């Protein structure tokens, strides 16, 4: 049986109420997630530059033997982050930008 009920605050923010324990969750409880959502939850994520929004989340798709990191954005685009931790190109608007490869 589903123990969670989706509700909304007066401000319109979504939350979930557990009918059995009275717990509140501000993000979708794992019991209600699809298999794809559960898989995404277990991935390693990091922030990368976005040309308009400044930063965007991306999941780590792979690491090369020389230290480069390949990431994929929520839109499905693939990017390579160089080992030197500095990017310059499409994502940074052509400006050299330091990227710290830290997980979210």
C-alpha positions in Angstrom: 0.0 0.0 0.0 1.1 3.6 -0.7 1.9 5.3 2.5 2.8 8.7 1.0 0.3 11.4 0.0 1.4 14.3 -2.2 0.4 17.7 -0.8 1.1 21.3 -1.3 2.0 24.2 1.0 0.0 27.5 0.9 2.9 28.8 -1.2 2.4 26.0 -3.8 5.5 24.0 -2.8 5.1 20.2 -3.2 5.8 17.9 -0.3 4.9 14.3 0.7 3.1 13.3 3.9 3.5 9.8 5.3 0.1 8.6 6.4 1.5 6.0 8.8 4.4 7.9 10.5 3.4 11.6 9.8 6.9 12.2 8.4 7.2 14.9 5.8 9.5 14.7 2.7 10.4 17.7 0.6 11.6 15.5 -2.3 10.0 12.4 -3.8 10.3 9.5 -1.3 12.3 6.6 -2.7 9.3 4.3 -2.3 7.5 6.3 -5.0 10.4 6.6 -7.4 10.5 4.7 -10.7 13.5 2.4 -11.4 15.0 5.1 -13.6 14.7 7.7 -10.8 16.3 5.3 -8.3 19.2 4.7 -10.7 19.7 8.4 -11.1 19.7 8.9 -7.4 22.7 6.5 -7.0 24.8 8.2 -9.7 27.7 10.5 -8.8 26.6 14.1 -9.7 28.6 17.3 -9.9 28.0 20.9 -10.9 29.4 22.1 -14.3 29.1 25.5 -16.0 26.0 26.4 -18.0 26.3 29.2 -20.6 23.2 31.0 -19.4 22.2 29.7 -16.0 25.8 29.8 -14.6 25.8 26.2 -13.3 24.0 22.9 -14.1 23.9 19.4 -12.6 25.6 16.6 -14.5 26.3 13.0 -13.7 29.7 11.4 -14.0 29.6 9.0 -17.0 33.3 8.0 -16.9 36.9 8.9 -16.1 39.9 8.5 -18.3 43.3 7.1 -17.3 44.8 10.6 -17.6 42.3 12.2 -15.2 39.7 13.7 -17.6 36.0 13.3 -16.5 33.1 12.7 -18.9 29.8 14.0 -17.7 26.2 14.0 -19.0 23.7 16.8 -18.4 20.0 16.4 -17.7 19.4 17.3 -21.4 21.6 14.3 -22.4 24.5 16.3 -23.6 28.0 14.9 -23.0 31.0 17.0 -22.0 34.6 16.3 -21.2 36.1 18.0 -18.2 39.9 18.2 -18.5 42.2 17.1 -15.7 43.6 20.6 -15.4 40.3 21.8 -13.9 40.0 24.7 -16.3 37.4 24.8 -19.1 37.1 27.3 -22.0 34.5 26.8 -24.6 30.8 26.5 -25.3 29.8 25.9 -21.6 31.8 28.8 -20.3 30.9 31.4 -23.0 34.5 31.2 -24.3 36.0 32.4 -21.0 38.5 30.2 -19.1 36.8 29.0 -15.9 38.1 26.9 -13.0 36.1 23.7 -12.4 36.4 21.9 -9.1 35.4 18.3 -9.7 33.5 17.9 -6.4 30.4 15.8 -6.0 27.1 17.4 -5.4 
